[in-house]
Structures are given as structure tokens and as C-alpha cells.
């Protein structure tokens, strides 16, 4: 945003002639793609689309910018792929969308603290409301579980969120609603990598791959608010 918007406007030569701006902006004009686009459009509109009027340089600099952006994207993707991160497959994304839709009713249920095991919901005791709590709820000393706390982007807890745990082949391992302090604790019947989904009203869904071993795993969730109009 800083490079492509804040610095592009004064160095593009479109809003202000480059002779009227400080020298750092004139130097930056040789690198900013907005300047190259302005010169290319000006050459097309007023100089018969001649290459020596700026159109050739515009195409070259735009191609260089696309190449640099693609190279940086491939480098970052390579680093993430070799840094222990796992990508979601199309099958997992399809299963995630299906579970997002199925968990809306659970997320909208008042006091929706339920845990599903074998398709039969079992009630859970609600914890006291602690909006300013900073530590995640500690897991019970039983089988390995995934536990944590769900907050929004402002740091407030989200008490009516639905947590779903899926295997990587898309089968559901468990589902639970967060407690009044935003905490959750869900059984992890299988070790290895699992897909954790979190949904709540007026928030964007959250999906993450969680590695589960012999011990319980803490995974805190941050849900972003929705923007724009969401279709029913």
C-alpha cells in the first residue's frame, strides 16, 4: 500500500508534474509502475501510440514489475512449503465449505456449548465470562485434545462460535461451541494433521491445519469481521 498507493500518486507525474515534486519522488518515478502506466496511456491518447513517446518503456516496466511480483510470490510460496506449512487441497476446501454451512445453526444457538460425538450432542458446563482473560483454558489430563480461545480482530472473545475438527480426507472428528469466555476444548481422536474450522455470525470463517501428537495442542483463533454484503 505504501509503495503502490502512497508513493505512486506524487511520483506518477499525472497529478503533479515531476518538476514540481521533491527529488526523491522524481527518482522514485523511474521505479513506480503508476508512472509507466501514465506515460503509456498518454502516448496512446495524444502521440499516436508511438513507442518513443513512452509506450515502449511502459510495456517494458510493466513486464518487469509482473516478473518481479511473480518471482517474489514463488519464493514466498517455496519458503512456506518447506517451512512446515501445509496447503489445503480442493477436497478439504469443499468439505470446509460444507461444514461452514452446517455449523451456522450451532453458532447461532444461545449458550451453544455443545460437543458432538457420534452425532449425539452432549451438554457442557458453561465457564464464567472473562472477556479480558489472556491465557487459554488448560486442557484436561485425558486423551489429546485441541484447545484454545476464539477472539475477534479487536481482541474481544467470541462466545458464540462453532469449532469443527476434520480429518484431512474431510470426515468430521468432532464439533463444539465456544464457552462464554471464548474458550473451547475438543477431543482429537486421531493423531497427525487435522483441519480445524471456526465459524461465527458476522465473522469470516477460519480454517487451519493443526498438528496433533501425544499431547494436547493449543490453537487460538482470531476471526475477522465480514465486509460488504453477504448473500443469504
Residue pairs with C-beta under 8 A, 6 or more apart in sequence:
3 32
4 32
4 33
4 34
7 25
7 28
7 32
8 32
8 33
8 34
8 35
9 15
9 34
10 16
10 21
10 25
11 18
11 21
11 25
11 26
11 28
11 29
11 32
11 34
11 35
12 29
12 32
12 34
12 35
12 37
12 38
13 29
13 35
13 38
13 39
14 34
14 38
18 25
18 26
18 29
29 35
33 61
33 62
33 65
36 57
36 58
36 61
36 62
36 65
37 58
37 62
39 53
39 54
39 55
39 57
39 58
40 54
40 55
40 57
40 58
40 59
40 62
41 58
42 53
42 54
43 49
43 50
43 51
43 53
43 54
43 55
43 58
44 55
47 53
47 54
49 55
81 87
86 193
86 209
88 96
88 195
88 207
88 209
89 168
91 169
91 170
92 166
92 168
92 170
92 195
93 207
94 170
95 166
95 170
95 195
96 166
96 195
96 197
96 205
96 207
99 164
99 166
99 172
99 197
100 197
100 199
100 205
103 162
103 164
103 175
103 197
103 199
104 162
104 199
104 201
106 112
106 114
106 162
106 175
106 177
107 160
107 161
107 162
107 177
107 199
107 200
107 201
108 160
108 201
109 160
109 177
110 160
111 126
111 180
112 160
112 162
112 177
112 178
113 123
113 124
113 125
113 126
113 176
113 177
113 178
113 179
113 180
114 121
114 122
114 123
114 124
114 175
114 176
114 177
115 121
115 122
115 124
115 174
115 175
115 176
115 186
115 187
116 122
116 172
116 174
116 175
116 176
117 174
117 187
124 176
124 179
126 179
126 180
127 137
127 179
127 180
127 181
127 183
128 180
128 181
129 159
129 180
129 181
130 157
130 181
131 156
131 157
131 181
133 149
133 157
133 181
136 147
136 148
136 149
136 183
136 218
136 220
137 147
137 148
137 149
137 179
137 181
137 183
137 184
137 185
138 147
139 145
139 147
139 185
139 216
139 218
140 185
143 187
143 188
143 189
144 188
144 191
144 212
144 213
144 214
144 215
144 216
144 217
145 185
145 186
145 187
145 188
145 216
145 217
146 165
146 185
146 186
146 188
146 194
146 196
146 210
146 212
146 216
146 217
146 218
146 219
147 183
147 184
147 185
147 186
147 216
147 217
147 218
147 219
148 183
148 184
148 218
148 219
148 220
148 221
149 157
149 178
149 181
149 182
149 183
149 184
149 220
149 221
150 157
150 158
150 161
150 163
150 178
150 182
150 183
150 184
150 198
150 200
150 220
150 221
150 222
150 223
151 157
151 158
151 182
151 220
151 221
151 222
151 223
152 158
152 203
152 222
152 223
152 224
152 225
153 222
153 223
153 224
153 225
157 178
157 181
157 182
157 183
158 178
158 182
158 200
158 203
158 223
159 178
159 179
159 180
159 181
159 182
160 177
160 178
160 200
160 201
161 177
161 178
161 182
161 184
161 198
161 199
161 200
161 203
161 221
161 223
162 175
162 176
162 177
162 178
162 197
162 198
162 199
162 200
163 175
163 176
163 177
163 178
163 184
163 186
163 196
163 197
163 198
163 221
164 172
164 174
164 175
164 196
164 197
164 198
164 199
165 172
165 173
165 174
165 175
165 186
165 187
165 188
165 194
165 195
165 196
165 197
166 172
166 173
166 194
166 195
166 196
166 197
167 173
167 190
167 194
167 195
168 192
168 193
168 194
168 195
168 209
173 187
173 188
173 189
173 190
173 194
174 186
174 187
174 188
174 189
175 186
176 184
176 185
176 186
177 184
178 184
188 194
188 212
188 216
188 217
190 212
191 212
191 213
191 214
192 211
192 212
193 209
193 210
193 211
193 212
194 209
194 210
194 212
195 207
195 208
195 209
195 210
196 206
196 207
196 208
196 209
196 210
196 219
196 221
197 205
197 206
197 207
198 205
198 206
198 207
198 221
198 223
199 205
199 206
200 223
202 225
202 226
203 223
203 224
203 225
203 226
204 223
204 224
204 225
204 226
205 223
206 221
206 222
206 223
208 219
208 221
210 217
210 219
211 217
